[in-house]
Amino acid sequence: MTKVYCTGCGVVTPVGDTPEAVFQAVRTGRSALRLYQAGPEPYVASLLSREGFDGPSFFEDIAVKAARKALEQAGLEPSCPRVGLVLSTIKGNVELLDREDVSLAASAARIAAALGMSTPPVVVSNACISGLAALLQGMRMLRDGAYDHVLVVGAEVQSRFIVSGFQSLKALSLQPCKPFDAARDGLNLGEAAAAMVLSGEKKSPWELVDGAVRNDANHISGPSRTGEGSYNALKYLLPLVNREKLAFVNVHGTATLYNDEMEAIALDRAGLLDVPVNALKGIFGHTMGAAGILESIVSMLACDKGVVLPTRGFSELGVSRPVRVSAQEMPTQGSEFIKLLSGFGGVNGALLFRKGGAQ
C-alpha cells in the first residue's frame, strides 16, 4: 500500500497565519475567542478580520490563501495534471445564498480556478468530521494512483444562519469553552482555513498511516451514549498503533456535555485511558470543516517540539471516565498521535499520524 506523507501546510486563523505562529498561540494559551453581540442573541466565537477584504466570497478567499501556502511549502505547481484538490467544508458560502450559486461544487470550482489547477475538484462535506474525511479521501486518491499529490483544503466562515442554528440547539456557551471540564456548558464557533499537501513522495517525516470513519447513526445531533462510532473508529486503528510511541490523542473536545462524555467512554473502551488527551477548541473555537486539518497540523508541530499541548479552559475533570486531559503542557517522546472527530448524524472518524525519517 502506498505510503502517504504531508509535504506542505498552510493556515489562516485569527491567532496566526503560519503553522508556527498558531502553535505558539496554543502553547501560550492565546485565544481570539470573544463575545459578539451581533444578531438576536450574543455568542462567543473566534472570528477572522474582514479588514481590507472586498471580494465576493470571504470563504473562498481564505481557502485559496491557505492552499497557496501549502503548495508553496510543498514546491508544487498547481496546474500539473497529477495534482488533485479536495475541499472540506460544511456550510461554504451559505451567507451569500441570495446573491450567487452557493453550492459547494461551485465554490470548489472557483477555488481550483483561482489556484490555476487543471483537475476537477472533489468536495467532502460530512458534518464536523469533514476535514478528517477529506484527508482520508486524499489518501485514497493517491493510493488509487489517480494523482501524485493531493491538496486538501478545509475552510469555514460563520454567519447568522450558522450561529442561529447552534443557538436553537442551546449548544453555545457565553464564555470561552471548557473541554472535558466539570463546568463546561457548550461550544464556541470559529473561523479558519487550513491546507495540507499529501504526497506519495517521502519528502516529509510525517506519514498519514490510516484512518476510519464509522457512523453509529445515533441521533441527528446527539452523540451515542456508549461512544459506539468513535470507539469503532479507534478500534480499527489500534492494531496499527505503537503504544510505546503514542504521544497523545487529539480529541474533538467541543465542550458540550454529551460530546466530551461520549469521547471519554470511547477512549475507555479502546483501552486508551493511560494516553494523554488534549483538545484545541479553547483556542480556535469549533472551525467545523477546517477543524480536522488545522488541529492535525498543530498536533504534528507539537510532536516535533516534543510536547503535549495544554487544553485551554480545562481545570477539573467533568466526565465519567478518568481521561488524562492535559491541563498543562507536558513533555513527550512519542512520535505518533491519533486525531479524533465526531459530528452530527452520528459520524465519527479517527486518523493515525506517524513521524519517521525523511529521505
C-alpha positions as CSV (number, residue, x, y, z in Angstrom):
1,M,0.0,0.0,0.0
2,T,1.3,3.4,-1.0
3,K,2.6,5.5,2.0
4,V,1.2,9.0,2.2
5,Y,3.1,11.9,3.6
6,C,2.2,15.5,4.5
7,T,4.6,17.6,2.4
8,G,3.1,21.1,2.8
9,C,0.9,23.0,5.2
10,G,-0.9,26.4,5.2
11,V,-3.2,28.1,7.7
12,V,-5.3,31.2,8.0
13,T,-6.5,31.7,11.6
14,P,-7.4,34.6,14.0
15,V,-4.3,33.7,16.1
16,G,-1.8,33.4,13.3
17,D,-1.2,32.8,9.6
18,T,1.6,30.3,9.8
19,P,1.6,26.9,11.5
20,E,4.4,28.0,13.8
21,A,2.6,31.1,14.9
22,V,-0.6,29.1,15.6
23,F,1.4,26.5,17.5
24,Q,2.9,29.2,19.7
25,A,-0.6,30.7,20.3
26,V,-1.8,27.3,21.5
27,R,1.3,26.8,23.6
28,T,0.8,30.1,25.5
29,G,-3.0,29.9,25.7
30,R,-3.5,32.9,23.4
31,S,-7.0,32.7,22.1
32,A,-9.1,35.0,19.8
33,L,-12.4,33.9,21.5
34,R,-14.5,36.8,22.5
35,L,-18.2,37.8,23.0
36,Y,-20.1,39.1,19.9
37,Q,-23.4,41.0,20.2
38,A,-24.5,40.6,16.6
39,G,-27.9,39.1,16.0
40,P,-30.7,38.5,18.4
41,E,-28.5,36.7,21.0
42,P,-24.8,37.2,22.0
43,Y,-22.3,34.4,21.3
44,V,-18.6,33.7,21.8
45,A,-16.5,33.0,18.8
46,S,-13.1,33.2,17.2
47,L,-13.6,35.2,14.0
48,L,-11.2,36.4,11.3
49,S,-10.9,40.1,10.5
50,R,-12.6,41.3,7.3
51,E,-10.4,44.4,7.1
52,G,-9.2,45.0,3.6
53,F,-11.5,42.3,2.1
54,D,-13.8,43.4,-0.7
55,G,-14.2,40.3,-2.8
56,P,-17.4,38.3,-3.4
57,S,-16.5,35.4,-1.1
58,F,-14.5,35.6,2.1
59,F,-14.8,31.8,2.5
60,E,-13.2,31.2,-0.9
61,D,-10.6,33.9,-0.3
62,I,-9.2,32.3,2.9
63,A,-9.3,28.8,1.4
64,V,-7.2,30.0,-1.5
65,K,-4.7,31.7,0.8
66,A,-4.2,28.6,2.9
67,A,-3.9,26.4,-0.2
68,R,-1.2,28.7,-1.8
69,K,0.9,28.5,1.4
70,A,0.7,24.7,1.4
71,L,1.5,24.4,-2.3
72,E,4.5,26.8,-1.9
73,Q,5.9,24.8,1.0
74,A,5.5,21.6,-0.9
75,G,7.1,23.2,-4.0
76,L,4.2,22.2,-6.3
77,E,3.0,23.7,-9.5
78,P,-0.8,23.5,-9.1
79,S,-1.5,23.4,-12.8
80,C,0.1,19.9,-13.1
81,P,-2.5,17.3,-14.2
82,R,-1.2,14.9,-11.4
83,V,-2.2,17.3,-8.6
84,G,-5.7,16.9,-7.2
85,L,-7.8,19.1,-4.9
86,V,-10.2,18.1,-2.1
87,L,-12.3,20.8,-0.5
88,S,-13.6,20.2,3.0
89,T,-16.4,22.5,4.3
90,I,-19.8,22.2,5.9
91,K,-21.6,25.5,5.1
92,G,-19.3,27.1,2.5
93,N,-20.9,30.3,1.1
94,V,-24.3,29.9,2.7
95,E,-24.2,33.5,3.8
96,L,-24.4,34.5,0.1
97,L,-27.5,32.5,-0.6
98,D,-29.4,35.4,-2.1
99,R,-26.6,36.6,-4.3
100,E,-24.9,33.7,-6.1
101,D,-24.5,30.0,-6.6
102,V,-23.6,28.8,-3.2
103,S,-23.3,25.1,-4.0
104,L,-20.1,23.6,-2.6
105,A,-19.3,22.3,-6.0
106,A,-19.4,25.8,-7.5
107,S,-17.1,27.1,-4.6
108,A,-14.7,24.2,-5.2
109,A,-14.5,25.0,-8.9
110,R,-13.8,28.7,-8.2
111,I,-11.1,27.8,-5.7
112,A,-9.5,25.4,-8.2
113,A,-9.6,28.1,-10.9
114,A,-8.1,30.8,-8.6
115,L,-5.2,28.3,-7.8
116,G,-4.7,27.6,-11.5
117,M,-5.5,23.9,-11.1
118,S,-6.4,21.8,-14.1
119,T,-8.0,18.9,-12.4
120,P,-11.6,18.6,-11.3
121,P,-12.0,19.2,-7.5
122,V,-13.7,16.8,-5.1
123,V,-15.9,18.1,-2.2
124,V,-16.2,16.4,1.2
125,S,-19.0,17.7,3.4
126,N,-19.6,15.2,6.2
127,A,-20.6,17.3,9.3
128,C,-17.8,18.1,11.7
129,I,-15.6,15.2,10.6
130,S,-15.3,16.8,7.1
131,G,-11.6,17.7,7.5
132,L,-10.6,14.3,8.6
133,A,-12.8,12.6,6.0
134,A,-11.2,14.9,3.3
135,L,-7.7,13.8,4.4
136,L,-8.9,10.1,4.0
137,Q,-10.3,10.9,0.6
138,G,-7.0,12.5,-0.4
139,M,-5.1,9.4,0.8
140,R,-7.4,7.1,-1.3
141,M,-6.9,9.2,-4.4
142,L,-3.1,8.8,-4.0
143,R,-3.3,5.1,-3.3
144,D,-5.6,4.5,-6.2
145,G,-2.9,6.1,-8.4
146,A,-5.2,8.9,-9.7
147,Y,-2.8,11.6,-8.6
148,D,0.8,12.0,-7.4
149,H,-0.1,14.8,-5.0
150,V,-3.4,15.9,-3.5
151,L,-4.1,19.3,-1.9
152,V,-6.7,19.0,0.9
153,V,-8.2,22.4,2.0
154,G,-10.7,22.9,4.8
155,A,-12.4,26.3,5.4
156,E,-15.3,27.7,7.3
157,V,-16.7,31.1,8.0
158,Q,-19.6,31.9,10.4
159,S,-22.8,33.6,9.5
160,R,-26.1,34.5,11.2
161,F,-27.6,31.3,9.6
162,I,-25.0,29.1,11.3
163,V,-24.9,30.9,14.6
164,S,-28.7,30.8,14.8
165,G,-28.8,27.1,14.1
166,F,-26.4,26.3,17.0
167,Q,-28.3,28.7,19.3
168,S,-31.6,26.9,18.5
169,L,-29.9,23.7,19.8
170,K,-28.8,25.6,23.0
171,A,-25.3,24.3,22.2
172,L,-23.3,27.6,22.5
173,S,-21.6,28.9,25.6
174,L,-21.5,32.6,26.6
175,Q,-17.9,32.1,27.9
176,P,-14.8,30.6,26.4
177,C,-15.4,26.9,26.1
178,K,-14.0,24.3,28.7
179,P,-13.4,21.0,27.0
180,F,-13.9,18.0,29.4
181,D,-14.2,20.3,32.3
182,A,-16.8,19.9,35.1
183,A,-18.1,23.4,34.4
184,R,-18.4,23.1,30.6
185,D,-21.7,24.4,29.2
186,G,-21.3,24.5,25.4
187,L,-19.1,25.2,22.4
188,N,-17.8,28.3,20.7
189,L,-17.7,28.8,17.0
190,G,-14.6,29.6,15.0
191,E,-13.3,30.7,11.5
192,A,-10.2,29.3,9.8
193,A,-8.7,27.8,6.7
194,A,-6.1,25.1,6.7
195,A,-4.5,23.1,4.0
196,M,-2.2,20.0,3.6
197,V,-0.5,18.7,0.6
198,L,-0.4,14.9,0.6
199,S,2.1,13.0,-1.5
200,G,3.5,9.5,-2.0
201,E,7.0,11.0,-2.1
202,K,8.8,10.8,1.2
203,K,9.8,14.5,1.4
204,S,8.5,14.9,4.9
205,P,8.8,12.8,8.1
206,W,5.1,12.9,8.7
207,E,3.1,10.0,7.4
208,L,-0.7,9.7,7.5
209,V,-0.8,6.0,8.3
210,D,-4.5,5.1,8.0
211,G,-7.9,6.2,9.3
212,A,-11.5,5.2,9.6
213,V,-15.0,6.7,9.5
214,R,-17.7,4.9,11.5
215,N,-21.3,6.1,11.6
216,D,-23.4,4.8,14.6
217,A,-26.5,6.8,13.4
218,N,-27.4,7.5,17.0
219,H,-29.2,10.8,16.5
220,I,-29.4,13.8,14.2
221,S,-27.5,15.9,16.6
222,G,-26.8,13.8,19.8
223,P,-23.7,11.5,20.1
224,S,-24.0,7.9,21.1
225,R,-24.2,7.5,24.9
226,T,-21.8,4.5,24.5
227,G,-19.4,6.1,22.1
228,E,-20.1,3.4,19.6
229,G,-19.0,5.1,16.4
230,S,-15.9,6.8,17.9
231,Y,-14.9,3.5,19.6
232,N,-15.2,1.6,16.4
233,A,-13.1,4.1,14.5
234,L,-10.4,3.8,17.2
235,K,-10.7,0.0,17.2
236,Y,-9.8,0.0,13.5
237,L,-6.6,1.9,14.2
238,L,-5.4,0.1,17.3
239,P,-3.6,-2.7,15.5
240,L,-1.5,-0.1,13.7
241,V,-0.6,1.9,16.8
242,N,2.7,1.5,18.5
243,R,1.6,2.2,22.1
244,E,5.1,3.0,23.3
245,K,5.3,5.8,20.7
246,L,1.8,7.2,21.0
247,A,2.2,10.7,22.3
248,F,-1.4,11.7,22.7
249,V,-4.9,11.6,21.3
250,N,-6.1,15.0,20.0
251,V,-9.9,14.7,20.6
252,H,-12.8,16.6,19.2
253,G,-13.4,18.2,22.6
254,T,-16.3,20.6,21.8
255,A,-17.0,21.2,25.5
256,T,-20.7,20.2,25.1
257,L,-21.9,17.9,27.9
258,Y,-22.6,14.9,25.6
259,N,-19.7,15.1,23.2
260,D,-17.0,15.1,25.8
261,E,-18.6,12.3,27.8
262,M,-19.0,10.2,24.6
263,E,-15.4,10.6,23.7
264,A,-14.3,9.7,27.2
265,I,-16.3,6.5,27.0
266,A,-14.9,5.7,23.6
267,L,-11.3,6.2,24.8
268,D,-12.0,4.0,27.8
269,R,-13.5,1.2,25.6
270,A,-10.4,1.4,23.4
271,G,-8.1,1.0,26.3
272,L,-6.5,4.5,25.9
273,L,-7.1,5.9,29.4
274,D,-3.3,5.9,30.0
275,V,-2.6,8.1,27.0
276,P,-2.6,11.9,27.3
277,V,-5.5,13.7,25.7
278,N,-5.8,17.3,24.6
279,A,-8.4,19.5,22.8
280,L,-7.7,22.7,21.0
281,K,-11.2,24.4,20.6
282,G,-10.4,26.6,23.6
283,I,-8.1,28.4,21.3
284,F,-9.9,28.3,17.9
285,G,-13.4,27.6,18.7
286,H,-15.1,25.0,16.5
287,T,-13.8,25.6,13.0
288,M,-16.1,22.9,11.5
289,G,-14.8,21.9,8.0
290,A,-11.3,23.2,8.9
291,A,-11.0,21.6,12.3
292,G,-9.7,18.2,11.3
293,I,-6.9,19.7,9.2
294,L,-6.0,22.6,11.4
295,E,-5.8,20.6,14.6
296,S,-3.8,17.9,12.8
297,I,-1.2,20.5,11.7
298,V,-0.8,21.9,15.2
299,S,-0.5,18.3,16.6
300,M,2.3,17.5,14.2
301,L,4.2,20.5,15.4
302,A,3.6,19.6,19.0
303,C,5.2,16.2,18.3
304,D,8.1,17.9,16.5
305,K,8.7,20.0,19.6
306,G,8.3,17.0,22.0
307,V,5.2,18.4,23.9
308,V,1.6,17.5,24.6
309,L,-0.2,20.8,24.3
310,P,-2.4,22.1,27.1
311,T,-6.2,22.1,26.9
312,R,-7.2,25.7,27.3
313,G,-10.3,26.0,29.6
314,F,-9.8,22.7,31.4
315,S,-9.2,22.6,35.1
316,E,-11.4,19.9,36.7
317,L,-12.3,16.6,35.1
318,G,-16.1,16.5,34.3
319,V,-16.6,13.2,32.5
320,S,-17.3,9.8,34.0
321,R,-14.0,8.1,32.9
322,P,-10.5,9.1,34.2
323,V,-9.2,10.5,30.9
324,R,-5.7,12.0,31.1
325,V,-6.7,15.5,29.9
326,S,-3.6,17.8,29.6
327,A,-4.3,20.8,31.8
328,Q,-0.7,22.0,31.3
329,E,1.9,21.4,28.7
330,M,3.8,18.2,29.3
331,P,6.9,16.6,27.6
332,T,6.6,13.6,25.3
333,Q,9.0,11.4,23.4
334,G,6.1,10.0,21.3
335,S,6.2,10.1,17.5
336,E,2.6,9.1,16.8
337,F,-0.8,10.7,17.6
338,I,-4.4,10.0,16.9
339,K,-6.8,12.7,15.6
340,L,-10.4,12.1,16.7
341,L,-13.5,13.8,15.4
342,S,-17.3,13.4,15.7
343,G,-20.2,15.1,14.1
344,F,-24.0,15.4,13.7
345,G,-25.8,12.4,12.3
346,G,-23.6,10.0,14.4
347,V,-20.5,10.4,12.2
348,N,-17.1,9.7,13.8
349,G,-13.6,9.5,12.5
350,A,-10.0,8.7,13.6
351,L,-6.7,9.1,11.8
352,L,-3.2,7.9,12.8
353,F,-0.2,10.1,12.2
354,R,3.4,8.8,12.5
355,K,6.7,10.6,12.4
356,G,9.6,8.8,10.7
357,G,12.8,9.7,8.9
358,A,12.6,11.6,5.6
359,Q,14.8,10.6,2.7
